[in-house]
Amino acid sequence: MKYSKLRVFTGNAHPEITRSICNELGVEMGDAYVGRFPDWEIDIKVNCDVRGADCFVVQPTCPPVNQNLMELLIMIDCLRRASASRITAVIPYFGYARKDRKDEGRVPITAKLVANMITKAGADRALTVDLHAAQIQGFFDIPVDHLYARPAFLSVIKGMGLEDLTIVSPDVGGVKLCRAYSKGLQAGLAIVDKRRISGSETHVENLVGEVEGRTCLIVDDMIATGGSITDAARICKEQGAKGVYLLATHGVNCGPAVQRLNDAPVEKILLSDSIPSPDEARPERAEIVSLAPMLAKAIDRIHNSESVSMLFADN
C-alpha cells in the first residue's frame, strides 16, 4: 500500500536526530507543540493536517525515561485521534528493555508492558535499533522493524585503519553482536567472562581468546554505568593488548559512567546518536556516529512498502 503524505514528528527526547532524518528525507519536520501544563502534565497539539497521512514519531525512551515514554504515547494517541492513516513509533533507543523475562520471583516483565502501552496507544508499527534483547520484538502485537547500527559503525571503523584487530565481547550475552562485527571486519573474537553482582556492579572473572599484541575493539549494545565495558578494557590491557577501543550503540552514560570512561585505558569511544549526548554526558574521547541516514532510509522504505531488510543485505 502506498501512502500519499509522509509526516515525521518529534517529542522533546531528541529533536536533533529527527531534524537530521528529515534533512535526509528532504521533508519538513511535522509541526507539533509538545509542552507542559503548569502542573507539568504533558500538553501536545499537532498543528498540521495529518488526515490520511503516514506518520512517524521519533522518540527514544532515554532518560528521563518516564517523561519521554509518556510524550511518545500521547503523541501517538493525538495522531490517531487526528485521523492519521498509519502511525509508526520510531524508537532509536528502547528503554525498560532490561526486564525482558522473569529471572526471579515477583518481578515484572517491563519490556512487555511498554510494548503493550505503545500498541494500545495506537501505533501500527514500531521501528527500533539494537534492542537490548532481540526477543523484545515478539512482545509487540504489531510489526517491528529491528535495525542494526552495525553498518553505520563499520564504515567508520574501517576508515580508522586498525591493524591486528580483535573484537571483544564484555560478557557472554553480547557474543552474537560481537560475532557480527568480527565477520564484517574479518577480525578475531574474544569474550570476557563476567559475573553480575547487582544491577550496577559486575566482577570480571576471565578472558577467553587471544588479545596479546592486538588491537581490541570492545563492542556492546549500550553503556549504562560503564562498569562492564571499562572492566573489559582494563583486563584487555592487563592481558597485553596494544590498544583498546570501545563501541556502544546507546550511550546512556548514567551515574559514574562518564568518569569511568574518562579513566579507562582506551584510545577512543564510538557511540551513536540514538540518544542525545550533551557535554556533561559525553566522555572526553567519544566520537558520535549518526544513525540518521540509516533511519531515514528505513522510514522511506516503510513509507513506500519496500523491504527494510535489504538495508542489511551486504552486512
C-alpha positions in Angstrom: 0.0 0.0 0.0 1.3 3.5 -0.9 0.7 6.5 1.3 0.4 9.9 -0.2 1.6 12.1 2.7 4.7 11.5 4.9 4.9 13.2 8.2 7.8 13.0 10.7 7.2 14.2 14.2 9.4 14.5 17.3 9.0 14.8 21.0 11.5 16.5 23.3 13.7 13.5 23.8 15.9 14.0 20.8 14.7 16.6 18.2 18.3 16.8 16.7 18.2 13.3 15.3 14.7 14.0 13.9 15.9 17.1 12.1 18.8 15.1 10.6 16.3 12.4 9.5 14.1 15.0 7.9 17.1 16.5 6.1 18.0 13.1 4.7 14.4 12.5 3.6 14.0 16.0 2.1 10.8 16.7 4.1 9.9 19.3 6.8 9.5 18.1 10.3 5.9 17.8 11.3 4.6 20.9 13.1 3.6 20.0 16.7 3.6 21.6 20.1 5.0 19.4 22.8 4.9 21.3 26.1 3.7 21.3 29.7 0.7 22.5 31.6 1.6 24.5 34.8 1.5 21.3 36.9 3.9 19.6 34.4 1.4 17.3 32.8 2.3 16.9 29.1 0.4 19.1 26.6 0.5 18.2 22.9 -1.1 19.7 19.8 -0.4 18.8 16.2 -0.5 22.0 14.1 -0.6 20.4 10.6 -3.0 18.2 8.7 -2.4 14.5 9.2 -5.7 13.1 8.0 -4.8 10.1 5.8 -1.1 10.6 6.4 1.7 8.1 7.1 3.1 9.4 10.4 6.4 8.6 12.1 7.1 9.7 15.7 10.8 9.8 16.5 11.3 9.5 20.3 14.0 7.4 22.1 12.8 6.5 25.5 16.1 7.6 27.1 16.4 9.5 30.5 14.2 11.0 31.7 12.6 7.7 30.6 9.1 8.1 32.0 8.7 11.6 30.6 9.9 10.6 27.2 7.7 7.5 27.1 4.6 9.4 28.1 5.3 12.0 25.3 5.6 9.2 22.8 2.3 7.6 24.0 0.4 10.9 24.0 1.7 11.9 20.6 0.6 8.5 19.1 -2.9 9.0 20.7 -3.1 12.5 19.3 -2.2 11.4 15.8 -4.7 8.5 16.0 -7.5 10.9 17.0 -6.5 13.3 14.2 -7.2 10.5 11.7 -3.7 9.6 10.7 -3.8 6.7 8.3 -0.8 4.9 9.9 1.5 5.6 12.9 5.0 4.3 13.3 6.8 4.7 16.6 10.4 5.3 15.8 12.4 4.4 19.0 16.1 4.6 18.3 16.7 3.5 21.9 14.1 1.3 23.6 14.1 1.9 27.4 12.9 -0.5 30.0 14.5 -3.3 28.0 16.4 -4.9 30.8 13.4 -6.6 32.3 12.6 -8.9 29.3 11.9 -12.1 31.4 11.2 -13.2 35.0 14.7 -14.0 36.2 13.5 -14.3 39.8 10.2 -14.4 41.6 7.8 -11.5 42.0 9.3 -9.2 39.3 7.6 -7.6 36.3 8.4 -8.0 32.6 8.6 -4.3 32.0 9.6 -4.6 28.3 6.4 -6.4 27.5 4.4 -3.8 29.5 5.9 -0.9 27.5 5.3 -2.7 24.2 1.6 -3.2 25.2 1.3 0.5 26.1 2.8 1.6 22.7 0.4 -0.7 20.9 -2.6 0.3 22.9 -1.9 4.0 22.4 -2.5 3.4 18.7 0.8 2.7 17.0 0.6 0.5 13.9 4.3 -0.3 13.6 7.5 0.1 15.6 11.0 0.9 14.3 13.9 0.5 16.7 17.7 0.0 16.8 19.8 -2.7 18.5 17.4 -3.8 21.2 19.0 -4.9 24.4 17.3 -8.3 23.9 16.2 -9.3 20.4 13.2 -11.2 21.7 11.5 -7.9 22.7 10.4 -7.8 19.0 7.9 -10.6 19.9 6.5 -8.6 22.8 4.7 -6.3 20.3 1.4 -7.3 18.6 2.3 -5.0 15.7 5.0 -5.3 13.1 8.5 -4.3 14.4 11.5 -3.4 12.2 14.6 -4.0 14.2 17.6 -2.2 12.7 21.2 -2.8 13.4 23.6 0.1 13.9 26.5 -2.1 12.6 26.5 -0.8 9.0 26.9 2.8 10.3 29.8 1.9 12.6 31.6 -0.4 10.1 32.4 2.4 7.7 33.8 4.5 10.5 35.9 1.6 11.9 37.3 0.6 8.5 38.4 4.3 8.0 40.4 4.2 11.2 42.9 1.7 9.8 43.1 -0.5 12.9 45.6 -3.4 12.5 45.6 -6.8 14.2 42.0 -6.3 15.3 40.2 -8.5 17.8 36.5 -7.8 18.6 35.9 -8.3 22.4 32.5 -9.0 24.0 32.3 -7.6 27.5 30.1 -10.6 28.5 28.7 -13.8 27.2 25.4 -12.3 26.3 27.0 -10.0 23.7 28.7 -12.7 21.7 26.2 -12.7 18.9 26.6 -9.0 18.4 30.4 -9.2 18.5 30.5 -12.1 16.1 28.6 -10.0 13.5 31.2 -7.2 13.9 34.0 -9.8 13.7 32.6 -11.1 10.5 32.1 -7.6 9.0 35.7 -6.6 9.9 37.3 -10.0 9.3 38.7 -9.8 12.8 39.3 -12.2 15.7 36.9 -12.7 18.6 37.4 -12.8 22.4 35.0 -12.9 25.3 35.2 -11.5 28.8 33.7 -13.9 31.4 31.7 -11.6 33.7 29.6 -12.3 36.8 26.9 -9.8 37.7 26.7 -8.9 41.4 23.9 -6.3 41.1 22.2 -4.1 38.6 25.2 -1.7 38.6 28.1 -3.9 39.7 29.9 -6.7 38.0 33.0 -8.8 38.5 35.3 -9.9 35.7 36.5 -13.5 36.1 38.4 -14.5 32.9 39.2 -13.7 29.3 38.5 -16.3 26.5 40.6 -15.6 23.4 43.9 -14.0 22.4 44.4 -10.3 22.8 48.1 -10.0 23.5 49.8 -7.7 21.0 46.5 -7.0 19.3 44.2 -4.0 18.9 40.9 -4.7 20.8 37.6 -3.2 19.9 35.1 -3.9 22.8 31.5 -3.9 21.5 28.3 -3.6 23.5 24.7 -2.6 22.7 24.7 0.1 25.4 26.8 1.7 28.1 24.7 2.5 31.3 27.0 2.9 34.3 30.1 1.9 32.3 31.2 -0.8 34.7 31.2 -3.8 32.4 32.9 -2.2 29.4 35.6 -0.4 31.4 36.4 -3.6 33.3 36.7 -5.3 30.0 39.1 -2.6 28.7 41.2 -3.0 31.9 41.5 -6.7 31.6 42.4 -6.4 27.8 45.3 -4.1 28.7 46.4 -6.4 31.5 46.5 -9.3 29.0 48.8 -7.3 26.7 46.5 -5.6 24.2 48.5 -2.8 22.3 45.4 -0.6 22.0 41.8 -0.7 23.2 38.7 1.0 21.6 35.2 1.0 22.8 31.9 0.9 20.8 28.3 1.1 22.0 25.2 1.8 20.1 23.4 3.5 23.0 25.5 5.8 25.3 23.1 6.1 28.2 26.1 7.2 30.4 24.3 7.5 33.8 25.7 7.6 37.3 29.5 7.2 37.3 29.8 6.2 33.6 31.4 9.4 32.3 34.1 9.4 35.0 34.7 5.6 34.5 35.0 6.1 30.7 37.4 9.1 31.1 39.6 7.0 33.4 39.5 3.9 31.2 42.7 2.8 29.3 41.2 3.4 25.9 42.1 5.3 22.8 38.6 6.2 21.5 34.9 5.6 22.3 32.4 5.2 19.4 28.8 6.0 20.3 25.8 6.5 18.1 23.3 9.4 18.3 20.4 7.2 19.2 20.5 9.2 22.5 21.3 12.9 22.8 24.9 13.4 24.1 25.2 16.7 25.9 28.7 17.8 27.0 28.2 16.7 30.6 27.2 13.2 29.5 29.9 12.8 26.8 33.2 11.1 27.6 36.4 13.0 26.6 37.4 10.6 23.8 33.9 10.0 22.4 33.1 10.2 18.7 29.4 10.3 17.7 28.3 8.3 14.7 25.0 9.3 13.2 22.2 6.8 12.6 20.0 9.4 10.8 20.9 8.3 7.3 20.0 4.7 8.1 16.8 5.6 9.9 15.8 7.9 7.0 16.3 5.0 4.5 14.2 2.7 6.7 11.4 5.3 7.0 11.4 5.8 3.3 11.2 2.1 2.6 8.4 1.6 5.2 6.5 4.6 3.6 6.8 3.1 0.2 6.1 -0.5 1.3 9.6 -1.8 0.4 11.8 -4.2 2.2 13.7 -2.9 5.2 15.9 -6.0 5.5 17.5 -5.0 2.2 19.4 -2.3 4.1 21.5 -5.1 5.6 21.8 -7.4 2.6 25.6 -6.7 2.4 26.4 -6.6 6.1 
